[in-house]
Amino acid sequence: MFTIEHEFDATVITLVDEGPAPLEDDVTINSFDNCVTINQHNSQTDRTHTVTLSLAQLRDLRAALELPEGTYRIRREK
């Protein structure tokens, strides 16, 4: 399950783990104009971990999800 909310400065997507245990804590993705942050609260340590991706890294991640094993560089068309 997931939710999408449009805030003043970001689009917020929350991914909720469903199904048989063990389940992972929710993941929150904040999409800003210049970056994307991915947050997950760890209930065992009571800490939230954040990863920040540039828009170029996000583009590469999107492409990587569709490609086989290997090393790639995406070329921008001029």
C-alpha positions as CSV (number, residue, x, y, z in Angstrom):
1,M,0.0,0.0,0.0
2,F,1.1,3.6,-0.6
3,T,-0.1,7.1,-0.2
4,I,0.7,10.3,-2.2
5,E,0.3,13.7,-0.7
6,H,1.1,17.1,-2.3
7,E,2.7,19.5,0.3
8,F,3.7,23.1,-0.3
9,D,7.3,22.3,-1.3
10,A,7.3,18.5,-2.0
11,T,5.3,15.5,-3.1
12,V,5.4,12.9,-0.3
13,I,5.0,9.2,-1.0
14,T,4.7,6.8,1.9
15,L,5.3,3.1,1.2
16,V,3.6,0.8,3.8
17,D,4.9,-2.8,4.0
18,E,2.0,-5.3,3.9
19,G,1.9,-9.0,4.0
20,P,3.2,-11.8,6.2
21,A,5.7,-10.9,9.0
22,P,8.4,-9.8,9.3
23,L,7.4,-6.4,8.0
24,E,9.7,-3.4,7.5
25,D,9.0,0.1,8.8
26,D,7.3,2.6,6.5
27,V,9.4,4.4,3.9
28,T,8.7,8.0,3.1
29,I,9.9,9.6,-0.2
30,N,10.0,13.4,-0.4
31,S,10.3,14.8,-4.0
32,F,11.6,18.3,-4.0
33,D,12.6,20.6,-7.0
34,N,16.3,19.7,-6.7
35,C,16.5,16.3,-4.9
36,V,14.6,13.4,-3.5
37,T,15.0,12.2,0.1
38,I,14.1,8.7,1.3
39,N,13.4,8.2,5.0
40,Q,12.8,5.1,7.1
41,H,12.3,5.1,10.8
42,N,14.0,2.1,12.5
43,S,11.7,1.1,15.4
44,Q,14.4,-1.0,17.0
45,T,16.8,1.9,17.4
46,D,14.2,4.7,17.4
47,R,16.2,6.6,14.7
48,T,15.2,7.8,11.3
49,H,17.7,7.2,8.5
50,T,17.7,9.5,5.5
51,V,19.2,9.1,2.0
52,T,19.3,12.1,-0.4
53,L,19.5,11.5,-4.1
54,S,20.1,14.2,-6.7
55,L,17.8,14.2,-9.7
56,A,20.6,12.7,-11.8
57,Q,21.0,9.9,-9.3
58,L,17.2,9.3,-9.3
59,R,17.2,9.2,-13.1
60,D,20.1,6.6,-13.0
61,L,18.2,4.6,-10.4
62,R,15.1,4.5,-12.6
63,A,17.1,3.3,-15.6
64,A,19.0,0.7,-13.5
65,L,15.8,-0.9,-12.4
66,E,15.1,-1.9,-16.1
67,L,18.7,-3.0,-17.1
68,P,20.7,-6.2,-16.7
69,E,23.9,-6.5,-14.6
70,G,26.7,-4.2,-15.9
71,T,28.1,-0.7,-15.8
72,Y,26.3,2.1,-17.6
73,R,26.4,5.8,-18.3
74,I,23.3,7.6,-19.6
75,R,24.0,10.1,-22.3
76,R,21.9,13.2,-22.6
77,E,20.7,14.0,-26.1
78,K,21.5,17.5,-27.2
